[in-house]
Amino acid sequence: MSASTAPTVADGIATGPQKKRTPVRPARVLLHVFLAGTALAWLAPLLWAIYAALRPYSETSEKGYVSWPDKLTFDNFTNAFTQSDMTHYFVNTLIIAVPAVLLTLFLSSMVAFYVSRFDFRVNLFLLLLFTAGNLLPQQVIITPLYRLYLLIDLPGITMSGKLYDSALGLVLIHIAFQSGFCAFVLSNYMRSLPHELTEAALVDGASVWRMYWQIVLPLCKPAMAALATLLSIWIYNDFFWALVLISTGENMPITSALNNLSGQFFTDNNLVAAGALLTAIPTLIVYFLLQRQFVGGLTLGANKG
């Protein structure tokens, strides 16, 4: 190494070519502060619910919620689980959510396959007809749907003999409202698949059902997994239709059954917070189990090549 390029040592400090540090921009600092504040604002209600659920009602009624706790306990979670009979209502929710998710994906995938693989004049109109249902506010059809459910008789199929106050009624309404969105997403995804796959199968003598079931549908697993995650969370968290179409307490799903923790003249808000947190656990489990498929389904098509 020549003397002109060798680093020199002066006063115990090595001097030589050093990489310049990029100055921190004020705009980037403000962006990070904004993002951190937004994340904290979203997490604040959840953290407050956890804090309230861990405190006894006697303590908060005496000192108020904005106070330092004397003790933290899980008694509210135990009482909420036993007093509201959550196991029974969790089963009711599964009876509604599982068939609704499976049937919605099955029916919407058939519609998406037809509009994406076959060319006909009303192709676009049919897809718009399915998606137009999502633009209609649910509150608009409360009265006609309520009367329709009371009129339809299904002896031997439901306990009450009618669609009203039955799990089948909720399953059908979820299928009707969610199929449009799923058909729209799946049709766009199926259009990205090479048409040569189905054309080769058609030349080999494959039927339309075989092309759908054995060729196209297996390739749609990432999109189906993403939609299954969304549908599971949406249907599980539904409160509106369960409140309108279910009148018997034993038939309610878990979201509506939380009303059992509220009394007519007295409500333990700490107990309600604990029950709400217990109710949210299954949605977190579903999301974490399908997280990889969910993210993969959302990022498909983002990169070319």
ROMIVEX-510208 format. One record per atom (N, C-alpha, C): atom name; x, y, z. Coordinates in steps of 0.1 Angstrom, whole numbers. Layout:
N
['CA' [X Y Z]],
...
END
This chain:
305
['N' [9 -12 0]],
['CA' [0 0 0]],
['C' [9 12 0]],
['N' [7 22 -9]],
['CA' [15 34 -10]],
['C' [12 43 2]],
['N' [21 52 4]],
['CA' [20 62 15]],
['C' [8 72 12]],
['N' [5 74 0]],
['CA' [-5 84 -3]],
['C' [-19 79 0]],
['N' [-21 65 -1]],
['CA' [-34 60 1]],
['C' [-36 53 14]],
['N' [-25 51 22]],
['CA' [-26 45 35]],
['C' [-32 54 45]],
['N' [-41 49 53]],
['CA' [-47 57 64]],
['C' [-37 61 74]],
['N' [-38 73 79]],
['CA' [-29 78 89]],
['C' [-35 78 103]],
['N' [-27 77 113]],
['CA' [-31 76 127]],
['C' [-26 88 134]],
['N' [-35 96 139]],
['CA' [-31 108 146]],
['C' [-39 108 159]],
['N' [-32 109 170]],
['CA' [-38 110 184]],
['C' [-47 98 187]],
['N' [-43 86 181]],
['CA' [-50 74 184]],
['C' [-63 72 176]],
['N' [-66 81 167]],
['CA' [-78 80 159]],
['C' [-74 78 145]],
['N' [-80 67 139]],
['CA' [-77 64 125]],
['C' [-85 73 116]],
['N' [-78 79 106]],
['CA' [-85 88 97]],
['C' [-83 82 83]],
['N' [-93 82 75]],
['CA' [-92 77 61]],
['C' [-105 79 55]],
['N' [-107 73 43]],
['CA' [-120 74 36]],
['C' [-132 68 44]],
['N' [-141 76 47]],
['CA' [-153 71 55]],
['C' [-166 75 47]],
['N' [-176 66 48]],
['CA' [-189 67 41]],
['C' [-197 78 48]],
['N' [-202 87 40]],
['CA' [-210 98 45]],
['C' [-223 93 50]],
['N' [-228 97 61]],
['CA' [-241 94 66]],
['C' [-252 102 60]],
['N' [-263 96 56]],
['CA' [-274 103 49]],
['C' [-281 111 60]],
['N' [-283 123 58]],
['CA' [-290 131 69]],
['C' [-305 127 69]],
['N' [-310 127 82]],
['CA' [-324 123 84]],
['C' [-333 135 79]],
['N' [-342 132 71]],
['CA' [-351 142 66]],
['C' [-362 145 75]],
['N' [-366 157 78]],
['CA' [-377 160 87]],
['C' [-390 154 82]],
['N' [-392 153 69]],
['CA' [-405 147 64]],
['C' [-406 132 68]],
['N' [-394 125 67]],
['CA' [-395 111 71]],
['C' [-397 109 86]],
['N' [-392 118 94]],
['CA' [-394 117 108]],
['C' [-409 120 111]],
['N' [-415 130 105]],
['CA' [-429 132 106]],
['C' [-438 121 102]],
['N' [-433 114 91]],
['CA' [-441 102 86]],
['C' [-441 91 96]],
['N' [-429 88 102]],
['CA' [-429 78 112]],
['C' [-437 81 125]],
['N' [-436 94 129]],
['CA' [-444 98 140]],
['C' [-459 97 137]],
['N' [-463 100 125]],
['CA' [-477 99 121]],
['C' [-482 84 121]],
['N' [-473 75 116]],
['CA' [-477 61 115]],
['C' [-477 55 129]],
['N' [-468 59 138]],
['CA' [-468 54 152]],
['C' [-480 59 159]],
['N' [-484 72 157]],
['CA' [-496 77 164]],
['C' [-509 70 158]],
['N' [-509 67 145]],
['CA' [-521 61 140]],
['C' [-522 46 145]],
['N' [-511 39 146]],
['CA' [-511 26 151]],
['C' [-516 26 166]],
['N' [-511 35 174]],
['CA' [-515 36 188]],
['C' [-529 40 189]],
['N' [-535 48 180]],
['CA' [-549 51 181]],
['C' [-558 39 178]],
['N' [-553 31 168]],
['CA' [-561 18 165]],
['C' [-560 8 177]],
['N' [-548 8 184]],
['CA' [-546 -2 194]],
['C' [-552 3 208]],
['N' [-555 16 209]],
['CA' [-559 21 222]],
['C' [-572 15 227]],
['N' [-583 13 219]],
['CA' [-595 7 224]],
['C' [-592 -7 228]],
['N' [-584 -15 221]],
['CA' [-581 -29 225]],
['C' [-573 -29 238]],
['N' [-563 -20 240]],
['CA' [-556 -20 252]],
['C' [-565 -16 264]],
['N' [-574 -6 261]],
['CA' [-583 -2 272]],
['C' [-592 -13 276]],
['N' [-597 -21 266]],
['CA' [-606 -32 269]],
['C' [-599 -43 278]],
['N' [-586 -46 274]],
['CA' [-578 -55 282]],
['C' [-576 -50 296]],
['N' [-573 -37 297]],
['CA' [-571 -31 310]],
['C' [-584 -32 319]],
['N' [-595 -29 313]],
['CA' [-608 -29 320]],
['C' [-612 -44 324]],
['N' [-609 -53 315]],
['CA' [-613 -67 318]],
['C' [-604 -73 329]],
['N' [-593 -68 331]],
['CA' [-584 -74 342]],
['C' [-587 -67 356]],
['N' [-596 -58 356]],
['CA' [-599 -51 369]],
['C' [-612 -55 374]],
['N' [-614 -57 387]],
['CA' [-627 -60 393]],
['C' [-636 -48 392]],
['N' [-649 -51 391]],
['CA' [-659 -40 389]],
['C' [-660 -32 402]],
['N' [-658 -38 413]],
['CA' [-659 -31 426]],
['C' [-648 -20 427]],
['N' [-637 -23 421]],
['CA' [-626 -13 422]],
['C' [-628 -2 412]],
['N' [-633 -5 400]],
['CA' [-635 6 390]],
['C' [-647 14 394]],
['N' [-657 8 401]],
['CA' [-669 16 405]],
['C' [-665 26 416]],
['N' [-655 22 424]],
['CA' [-651 31 435]],
['C' [-641 41 430]],
['N' [-631 37 422]],
['CA' [-620 46 419]],
['C' [-621 52 405]],
['N' [-630 46 396]],
['CA' [-631 50 382]],
['C' [-622 42 373]],
['N' [-624 43 361]],
['CA' [-616 35 351]],
['C' [-602 42 349]],
['N' [-602 55 350]],
['CA' [-589 62 349]],
['C' [-582 63 362]],
['N' [-577 52 367]],
['CA' [-570 51 380]],
['C' [-560 40 379]],
['N' [-551 40 389]],
['CA' [-541 30 390]],
['C' [-547 17 397]],
['N' [-546 5 391]],
['CA' [-552 -6 397]],
['C' [-546 -11 409]],
['N' [-554 -16 419]],
['CA' [-549 -22 431]],
['C' [-544 -37 428]],
['N' [-552 -44 419]],
['CA' [-549 -57 415]],
['C' [-554 -60 402]],
['N' [-548 -70 395]],
['CA' [-553 -74 382]],
['C' [-556 -89 383]],
['N' [-567 -93 378]],
['CA' [-572 -107 379]],
['C' [-579 -111 366]],
['N' [-580 -125 364]],
['CA' [-586 -131 353]],
['C' [-600 -135 356]],
['N' [-606 -131 367]],
['CA' [-619 -136 372]],
['C' [-630 -131 362]],
['N' [-628 -120 356]],
['CA' [-639 -115 346]],
['C' [-639 -124 334]],
['N' [-628 -130 330]],
['CA' [-628 -139 318]],
['C' [-635 -152 322]],
['N' [-632 -157 334]],
['CA' [-638 -169 338]],
['C' [-653 -168 339]],
['N' [-657 -156 346]],
['CA' [-672 -154 348]],
['C' [-679 -152 334]],
['N' [-672 -145 325]],
['CA' [-679 -142 312]],
['C' [-681 -155 304]],
['N' [-671 -164 305]],
['CA' [-672 -177 298]],
['C' [-683 -186 304]],
['N' [-684 -186 317]],
['CA' [-694 -195 323]],
['C' [-708 -189 323]],
['N' [-709 -176 326]],
['CA' [-723 -169 327]],
['C' [-730 -169 314]],
['N' [-723 -166 303]],
['CA' [-729 -165 290]],
['C' [-730 -178 283]],
['N' [-725 -189 288]],
['CA' [-725 -202 282]],
['C' [-719 -201 268]],
['N' [-706 -196 267]],
['CA' [-700 -193 254]],
['C' [-698 -206 246]],
['N' [-696 -217 252]],
['CA' [-694 -230 244]],
['C' [-706 -232 235]],
['N' [-718 -231 240]],
['CA' [-730 -233 232]],
['C' [-731 -223 221]],
['N' [-728 -211 223]],
['CA' [-729 -201 213]],
['C' [-718 -201 203]],
['N' [-706 -206 207]],
['CA' [-695 -208 197]],
['C' [-699 -219 187]],
['N' [-706 -230 192]],
['CA' [-711 -240 183]],
['C' [-721 -235 174]],
['N' [-730 -226 179]],
['CA' [-740 -220 170]],
['C' [-733 -212 159]],
['N' [-723 -205 162]],
['CA' [-715 -197 152]],
['C' [-709 -206 142]],
['N' [-703 -217 146]],
['CA' [-697 -226 137]],
['C' [-707 -232 127]],
['N' [-719 -235 133]],
['CA' [-730 -241 124]],
['C' [-733 -231 113]],
['N' [-732 -218 116]],
['CA' [-736 -208 106]],
['C' [-724 -204 97]],
['N' [-712 -203 103]],
['CA' [-700 -198 95]],
['C' [-695 -208 86]],
['N' [-693 -220 90]],
['CA' [-686 -230 82]],
['C' [-694 -233 69]],
['N' [-707 -236 70]],
['CA' [-714 -238 57]],
['C' [-715 -226 48]],
['N' [-716 -214 55]],
['CA' [-717 -202 47]],
['C' [-704 -199 39]],
['N' [-693 -201 46]],
['CA' [-680 -199 39]],
['C' [-678 -209 27]],
['N' [-681 -222 30]],
['CA' [-678 -232 20]],
['C' [-688 -230 8]],
['N' [-701 -228 11]],
['CA' [-710 -226 0]],
['C' [-708 -214 -8]],
['N' [-704 -203 -1]],
['CA' [-701 -190 -8]],
['C' [-689 -192 -18]],
['N' [-679 -198 -13]],
['CA' [-667 -200 -22]],
['C' [-670 -210 -33]],
['N' [-678 -220 -31]],
['CA' [-682 -230 -41]],
['C' [-690 -223 -52]],
['N' [-701 -217 -48]],
['CA' [-710 -211 -58]],
['C' [-703 -199 -65]],
['N' [-696 -191 -58]],
['CA' [-690 -179 -65]],
['C' [-679 -184 -74]],
['N' [-672 -195 -71]],
['CA' [-661 -200 -80]],
['C' [-667 -205 -93]],
['N' [-679 -211 -92]],
['CA' [-685 -216 -104]],
['C' [-690 -204 -113]],
['N' [-695 -193 -107]],
['CA' [-699 -181 -115]],
['C' [-686 -175 -121]],
['N' [-675 -174 -113]],
['CA' [-663 -168 -118]],
['C' [-657 -176 -129]],
['N' [-658 -190 -128]],
['CA' [-653 -198 -139]],
['C' [-660 -196 -152]],
['N' [-673 -195 -151]],
['CA' [-681 -193 -163]],
['C' [-679 -180 -170]],
['N' [-679 -169 -162]],
['CA' [-677 -156 -168]],
['C' [-663 -153 -172]],
['N' [-653 -160 -167]],
['CA' [-639 -158 -171]],
['C' [-634 -167 -182]],
['N' [-641 -178 -184]],
['CA' [-636 -188 -194]],
['C' [-645 -189 -206]],
['N' [-657 -184 -206]],
['CA' [-666 -184 -217]],
['C' [-670 -170 -221]],
['N' [-670 -168 -234]],
['CA' [-674 -155 -240]],
['C' [-688 -156 -245]],
['N' [-697 -147 -239]],
['CA' [-710 -145 -244]],
['C' [-715 -131 -242]],
['N' [-726 -127 -247]],
['CA' [-729 -113 -247]],
['C' [-732 -107 -234]],
['N' [-738 -114 -225]],
['CA' [-742 -109 -212]],
['C' [-731 -113 -201]],
['N' [-719 -115 -205]],
['CA' [-709 -119 -196]],
['C' [-706 -109 -186]],
['N' [-703 -97 -190]],
['CA' [-700 -86 -181]],
['C' [-713 -82 -173]],
['N' [-724 -82 -179]],
['CA' [-737 -79 -172]],
['C' [-739 -88 -161]],
['N' [-737 -101 -163]],
['CA' [-739 -111 -152]],
['C' [-729 -109 -140]],
['N' [-717 -105 -143]],
['CA' [-708 -102 -132]],
['C' [-712 -90 -125]],
['N' [-716 -80 -132]],
['CA' [-721 -67 -126]],
['C' [-733 -70 -117]],
['N' [-742 -79 -122]],
['CA' [-754 -82 -114]],
['C' [-750 -89 -101]],
['N' [-740 -97 -101]],
['CA' [-736 -103 -88]],
['C' [-729 -93 -79]],
['N' [-721 -84 -84]],
['CA' [-714 -75 -76]],
['C' [-723 -63 -72]],
['N' [-734 -61 -79]],
['CA' [-743 -49 -75]],
['C' [-750 -51 -62]],
['N' [-751 -64 -58]],
['CA' [-757 -66 -45]],
['C' [-749 -61 -33]],
['N' [-736 -60 -35]],
['CA' [-728 -54 -24]],
['C' [-729 -39 -23]],
['N' [-735 -32 -33]],
['CA' [-737 -18 -33]],
['C' [-750 -14 -26]],
['N' [-758 -24 -23]],
['CA' [-771 -21 -17]],
['C' [-770 -22 -2]],
['N' [-773 -11 5]],
['CA' [-772 -11 20]],
['C' [-781 -22 26]],
['N' [-776 -30 35]],
['CA' [-783 -41 41]],
['C' [-796 -36 49]],
['N' [-795 -24 54]],
['CA' [-806 -19 62]],
['C' [-819 -17 53]],
['N' [-817 -15 40]],
['CA' [-828 -12 31]],
['C' [-838 -24 30]],
['N' [-833 -36 31]],
['CA' [-841 -48 29]],
['C' [-845 -55 41]],
['N' [-844 -48 53]],
['CA' [-848 -54 66]],
['C' [-862 -59 65]],
['N' [-871 -49 62]],
['CA' [-886 -52 63]],
['C' [-890 -63 53]],
['N' [-887 -61 40]],
['CA' [-891 -72 31]],
['C' [-885 -86 34]],
['N' [-873 -86 38]],
['CA' [-866 -98 41]],
['C' [-872 -105 53]],
['N' [-875 -97 63]],
['CA' [-881 -102 76]],
['C' [-895 -108 73]],
['N' [-903 -102 65]],
['CA' [-916 -107 61]],
['C' [-915 -120 52]],
['N' [-905 -120 43]],
['CA' [-902 -131 35]],
['C' [-898 -143 43]],
['N' [-890 -141 53]],
['CA' [-885 -152 61]],
['C' [-897 -158 70]],
['N' [-906 -149 73]],
['CA' [-918 -154 81]],
['C' [-927 -162 73]],
['N' [-928 -159 59]],
['CA' [-937 -166 51]],
['C' [-932 -179 46]],
['N' [-919 -181 44]],
['CA' [-914 -193 38]],
['C' [-915 -205 48]],
['N' [-921 -215 45]],
['CA' [-923 -227 53]],
['C' [-913 -238 49]],
['N' [-906 -243 59]],
['CA' [-896 -254 56]],
['C' [-898 -265 67]],
['N' [-910 -272 66]],
['CA' [-912 -282 76]],
['C' [-902 -294 75]],
['N' [-897 -298 87]],
['CA' [-887 -308 87]],
['C' [-873 -304 85]],
['N' [-871 -292 80]],
['CA' [-857 -287 77]],
['C' [-852 -279 88]],
['N' [-860 -270 94]],
['CA' [-856 -262 105]],
['C' [-865 -265 117]],
['N' [-860 -261 129]],
['CA' [-867 -264 141]],
['C' [-881 -257 142]],
['N' [-881 -245 137]],
['CA' [-893 -237 137]],
['C' [-902 -239 125]],
['N' [-897 -246 115]],
['CA' [-904 -248 103]],
['C' [-904 -236 93]],
['N' [-896 -225 97]],
['CA' [-895 -213 89]],
['C' [-880 -209 88]],
['N' [-877 -201 78]],
['CA' [-864 -196 77]],
['C' [-861 -186 89]],
['N' [-871 -179 94]],
['CA' [-869 -170 105]],
['C' [-865 -178 117]],
['N' [-856 -172 125]],
['CA' [-851 -178 137]],
['C' [-845 -192 135]],
['N' [-837 -193 124]],
['CA' [-830 -206 121]],
['C' [-816 -203 116]],
['N' [-807 -212 118]],
['CA' [-793 -211 113]],
['C' [-793 -211 98]],
['N' [-802 -218 91]],
['CA' [-803 -218 77]],
['C' [-806 -205 71]],
['N' [-814 -197 78]],
['CA' [-817 -184 73]],
['C' [-805 -175 73]],
['N' [-797 -175 83]],
['CA' [-785 -167 84]],
['C' [-774 -172 73]],
['N' [-773 -185 71]],
['CA' [-764 -190 61]],
['C' [-768 -185 47]],
['N' [-781 -185 44]],
['CA' [-785 -181 31]],
['C' [-783 -166 29]],
['N' [-785 -158 39]],
['CA' [-783 -144 38]],
['C' [-768 -140 36]],
['N' [-760 -147 43]],
['CA' [-745 -145 41]],
['C' [-741 -149 27]],
['N' [-746 -160 22]],
['CA' [-742 -164 9]],
['C' [-746 -154 -1]],
['N' [-758 -149 0]],
['CA' [-764 -139 -9]],
['C' [-756 -126 -9]],
['N' [-751 -122 2]],
['CA' [-744 -109 3]],
['C' [-729 -110 0]],
['N' [-723 -122 2]],
['CA' [-709 -123 0]],
['C' [-705 -129 -13]],
['N' [-714 -135 -20]],
['CA' [-711 -142 -33]],
['C' [-706 -132 -44]],
['N' [-712 -120 -44]],
['CA' [-709 -111 -54]],
['C' [-694 -106 -53]],
['N' [-689 -103 -41]],
['CA' [-675 -99 -39]],
['C' [-666 -111 -43]],
['N' [-669 -123 -39]],
['CA' [-661 -134 -41]],
['C' [-660 -137 -56]],
['N' [-672 -137 -63]],
['CA' [-672 -139 -77]],
['C' [-664 -129 -85]],
['N' [-664 -116 -80]],
['CA' [-656 -106 -87]],
['C' [-641 -109 -85]],
['N' [-637 -112 -73]],
['CA' [-622 -114 -71]],
['C' [-618 -127 -78]],
['N' [-625 -138 -77]],
['CA' [-621 -150 -84]],
['C' [-621 -149 -99]],
['N' [-631 -142 -104]],
['CA' [-631 -140 -119]],
['C' [-619 -133 -124]],
['N' [-615 -123 -117]],
['CA' [-602 -115 -121]],
['C' [-590 -124 -120]],
['N' [-590 -133 -109]],
['CA' [-579 -142 -107]],
['C' [-578 -152 -118]],
['N' [-590 -158 -121]],
['CA' [-591 -168 -132]],
['C' [-587 -163 -145]],
['N' [-590 -150 -148]],
['CA' [-586 -145 -161]],
['C' [-571 -144 -163]],
['N' [-564 -144 -151]],
['CA' [-549 -143 -152]],
['C' [-543 -157 -155]],
['N' [-550 -168 -154]],
['CA' [-545 -181 -157]],
['C' [-545 -183 -172]],
['N' [-535 -190 -177]],
['CA' [-534 -193 -191]],
['C' [-546 -200 -197]],
['N' [-551 -195 -208]],
['CA' [-563 -202 -214]],
['C' [-559 -215 -221]],
['N' [-546 -217 -223]],
['CA' [-541 -229 -230]],
['C' [-544 -241 -221]],
['N' [-545 -239 -208]],
['CA' [-547 -251 -199]],
['C' [-561 -257 -202]],
['N' [-571 -248 -202]],
['CA' [-585 -253 -205]],
['C' [-586 -257 -219]],
['N' [-580 -250 -228]],
['CA' [-581 -254 -243]],
['C' [-575 -268 -245]],
['N' [-563 -271 -239]],
['CA' [-557 -284 -240]],
['C' [-566 -295 -234]],
['N' [-572 -292 -223]],
['CA' [-581 -301 -217]],
['C' [-594 -304 -225]],
['N' [-599 -293 -232]],
['CA' [-610 -294 -240]],
['C' [-607 -303 -253]],
['N' [-595 -301 -258]],
['CA' [-591 -310 -269]],
['C' [-590 -324 -265]],
['N' [-585 -327 -253]],
['CA' [-584 -341 -248]],
['C' [-598 -347 -244]],
['N' [-608 -339 -246]],
['CA' [-622 -344 -243]],
['C' [-627 -342 -229]],
['N' [-620 -333 -221]],
['CA' [-625 -331 -208]],
['C' [-638 -323 -208]],
['N' [-647 -326 -198]],
['CA' [-659 -319 -197]],
['C' [-657 -306 -190]],
['N' [-668 -297 -191]],
['CA' [-667 -284 -184]],
['C' [-665 -286 -169]],
['N' [-672 -295 -163]],
['CA' [-671 -297 -149]],
['C' [-656 -302 -145]],
['N' [-650 -310 -154]],
['CA' [-637 -315 -151]],
['C' [-627 -304 -152]],
['N' [-629 -295 -162]],
['CA' [-620 -283 -164]],
['C' [-621 -274 -151]],
['N' [-633 -273 -146]],
['CA' [-635 -264 -135]],
['C' [-629 -271 -122]],
['N' [-632 -283 -120]],
['CA' [-629 -290 -107]],
['C' [-615 -294 -106]],
['N' [-609 -299 -117]],
['CA' [-596 -305 -116]],
['C' [-585 -297 -122]],
['N' [-588 -286 -130]],
['CA' [-577 -278 -136]],
['C' [-577 -264 -130]],
['N' [-588 -257 -131]],
['CA' [-589 -243 -127]],
['C' [-589 -241 -112]],
['N' [-598 -248 -105]],
['CA' [-600 -246 -91]],
['C' [-588 -249 -83]],
['N' [-580 -260 -85]],
['CA' [-567 -262 -78]],
['C' [-557 -251 -79]],
['N' [-558 -244 -91]],
['CA' [-548 -233 -92]],
['C' [-553 -220 -85]],
['N' [-565 -220 -80]],
['CA' [-571 -208 -73]],
['C' [-570 -210 -58]],
['N' [-562 -219 -53]],
['CA' [-561 -221 -39]],
['C' [-556 -209 -31]],
['N' [-546 -201 -36]],
['CA' [-542 -189 -29]],
['C' [-553 -179 -27]],
['N' [-560 -176 -38]],
['CA' [-571 -167 -38]],
['C' [-583 -172 -29]],
['N' [-586 -185 -30]],
['CA' [-596 -191 -22]],
['C' [-593 -190 -7]],
['N' [-580 -192 -4]],
['CA' [-576 -191 10]],
['C' [-577 -177 16]],
['N' [-574 -167 7]],
['CA' [-575 -153 11]],
['C' [-590 -149 13]],
['N' [-598 -154 4]],
['CA' [-613 -151 6]],
['C' [-619 -159 18]],
['N' [-614 -171 20]],
['CA' [-619 -179 32]],
['C' [-616 -172 45]],
['N' [-604 -165 45]],
['CA' [-600 -158 57]],
['C' [-609 -146 59]],
['N' [-611 -138 49]],
['CA' [-620 -127 50]],
['C' [-634 -131 53]],
['N' [-640 -141 46]],
['CA' [-653 -145 49]],
['C' [-655 -150 63]],
['N' [-646 -158 68]],
['CA' [-647 -163 82]],
['C' [-648 -152 92]],
['N' [-639 -141 90]],
['CA' [-639 -130 99]],
['C' [-652 -122 98]],
['N' [-657 -120 85]],
['CA' [-669 -112 83]],
['C' [-681 -119 89]],
['N' [-683 -131 86]],
['CA' [-695 -139 90]],
['C' [-694 -141 105]],
['N' [-683 -144 110]],
['CA' [-682 -146 125]],
['C' [-685 -133 133]],
['N' [-681 -122 128]],
['CA' [-683 -109 135]],
['C' [-697 -103 132]],
['N' [-705 -109 124]],
['CA' [-718 -103 120]],
['C' [-726 -102 133]],
['N' [-732 -91 134]],
['CA' [-741 -88 145]],
['C' [-755 -84 140]],
['N' [-755 -77 129]],
['CA' [-767 -71 124]],
['C' [-778 -81 120]],
['N' [-774 -91 111]],
['CA' [-784 -100 107]],
['C' [-788 -110 118]],
['N' [-779 -114 126]],
['CA' [-782 -123 138]],
['C' [-792 -116 147]],
['N' [-791 -103 149]],
['CA' [-800 -95 157]],
['C' [-814 -94 151]],
['N' [-815 -93 137]],
['CA' [-827 -91 130]],
['C' [-835 -104 128]],
['N' [-827 -115 125]],
['CA' [-834 -127 120]],
['C' [-834 -138 130]],
['N' [-828 -136 142]],
['CA' [-828 -146 153]],
['C' [-835 -140 165]],
['N' [-846 -147 170]],
['CA' [-853 -142 182]],
['C' [-851 -151 194]],
['N' [-848 -163 192]],
['CA' [-846 -173 203]],
['C' [-832 -172 208]],
['N' [-830 -170 221]],
['CA' [-817 -168 227]],
['C' [-808 -180 224]],
['N' [-813 -192 224]],
['CA' [-805 -204 223]],
['C' [-800 -206 208]],
['N' [-806 -199 199]],
['CA' [-802 -200 185]],
['C' [-792 -189 181]],
['N' [-789 -180 189]],
['CA' [-780 -168 186]],
['C' [-766 -172 184]],
['N' [-759 -166 175]],
['CA' [-744 -168 175]],
['C' [-737 -160 186]],
['N' [-724 -162 187]],
['CA' [-717 -157 198]],
['C' [-717 -141 199]],
['N' [-717 -134 188]],
['CA' [-717 -120 188]],
['C' [-730 -114 194]],
['N' [-742 -120 191]],
['CA' [-754 -116 196]],
['C' [-756 -121 211]],
['N' [-750 -132 214]],
['CA' [-751 -137 228]],
['C' [-744 -129 238]],
['N' [-735 -120 234]],
['CA' [-729 -111 243]],
['C' [-739 -102 251]],
['N' [-751 -100 245]],
['CA' [-761 -93 252]],
['C' [-765 -99 265]],
['N' [-763 -112 266]],
['CA' [-766 -119 279]],
['C' [-758 -114 291]],
['N' [-747 -108 288]],
['CA' [-738 -102 299]],
['C' [-743 -89 303]],
['N' [-753 -83 296]],
['CA' [-758 -70 300]],
['C' [-772 -72 306]],
['N' [-774 -66 318]],
['CA' [-786 -67 325]],
['C' [-796 -56 321]],
['N' [-808 -57 326]],
['CA' [-818 -46 322]],
['C' [-815 -33 330]],
['N' [-811 -35 342]],
['CA' [-809 -23 351]],
['C' [-794 -21 355]],
['N' [-786 -31 352]],
['CA' [-772 -30 356]],
['C' [-763 -37 346]],
['N' [-752 -31 342]],
['CA' [-743 -38 333]],
['C' [-728 -36 339]],
['N' [-722 -48 340]],
['CA' [-708 -48 344]],
['C' [-699 -47 331]],
['N' [-694 -35 329]],
['CA' [-687 -32 317]],
['C' [-674 -40 317]],
['N' [-668 -43 328]],
['CA' [-656 -51 329]],
['C' [-658 -65 324]],
['N' [-670 -70 328]],
['CA' [-674 -84 323]],
['C' [-677 -84 309]],
['N' [-683 -74 303]],
['CA' [-686 -73 289]],
['C' [-673 -72 281]],
['N' [-663 -64 286]],
['CA' [-650 -63 279]],
['C' [-643 -76 279]],
['N' [-644 -84 290]],
['CA' [-638 -97 290]],
['C' [-645 -107 280]],
['N' [-658 -106 279]],
['CA' [-665 -114 270]],
['C' [-662 -111 255]],
['N' [-661 -98 252]],
['CA' [-657 -93 239]],
['C' [-643 -98 235]],
['N' [-634 -98 244]],
['CA' [-621 -103 241]],
['C' [-620 -118 239]],
['N' [-628 -125 247]],
['CA' [-629 -140 244]],
['C' [-635 -143 231]],
['N' [-645 -135 227]],
['CA' [-651 -136 214]],
['C' [-642 -134 202]],
['N' [-632 -125 204]],
['CA' [-623 -122 193]],
['C' [-612 -132 191]],
['N' [-610 -141 201]],
['CA' [-599 -151 199]],
['C' [-601 -159 187]],
['N' [-612 -165 184]],
['CA' [-613 -174 172]],
['C' [-609 -167 159]],
['N' [-613 -154 157]],
['CA' [-609 -146 145]],
['C' [-594 -145 144]],
['N' [-587 -143 156]],
['CA' [-573 -142 155]],
['C' [-566 -155 152]],
['N' [-572 -166 157]],
['CA' [-567 -180 153]],
['C' [-568 -182 138]],
['N' [-580 -179 133]],
['CA' [-582 -181 118]],
['C' [-572 -173 110]],
['N' [-570 -160 114]],
['CA' [-561 -152 107]],
['C' [-546 -157 107]],
['N' [-542 -161 119]],
['CA' [-528 -165 120]],
['C' [-526 -179 113]],
['N' [-536 -187 113]],
['CA' [-534 -200 106]],
['C' [-534 -198 91]],
['N' [-541 -189 86]],
['CA' [-542 -186 71]],
['C' [-534 -174 67]],
['N' [-525 -169 76]],
['CA' [-519 -156 73]],
['C' [-510 -157 60]],
['N' [-502 -168 59]],
['CA' [-494 -169 47]],
['C' [-502 -170 34]],
['N' [-513 -178 34]],
['CA' [-521 -179 22]],
['C' [-528 -165 20]],
['N' [-532 -159 31]],
['CA' [-539 -146 29]],
['C' [-530 -135 23]],
['N' [-518 -134 28]],
['CA' [-509 -124 22]],
['C' [-505 -128 8]],
['N' [-503 -142 5]],
['CA' [-500 -146 -8]],
['C' [-511 -143 -18]],
['N' [-523 -145 -14]],
['CA' [-534 -142 -22]],
['C' [-536 -127 -26]],
['N' [-532 -119 -16]],
['CA' [-533 -104 -19]],
['C' [-522 -99 -28]],
['N' [-510 -106 -27]],
['CA' [-498 -101 -35]],
['C' [-497 -108 -49]],
['N' [-506 -118 -52]],
['CA' [-505 -124 -65]],
['C' [-507 -114 -76]],
['N' [-499 -115 -86]],
['CA' [-501 -106 -97]],
['C' [-494 -93 -95]],
['N' [-487 -91 -84]],
['CA' [-481 -78 -81]],
['C' [-468 -77 -89]],
['N' [-461 -88 -92]],
['CA' [-449 -89 -99]],
['C' [-451 -96 -113]],
['N' [-445 -91 -123]],
['CA' [-446 -97 -136]],
['C' [-434 -106 -139]],
['N' [-436 -116 -147]],
['CA' [-425 -124 -151]],
['C' [-426 -138 -145]],
END
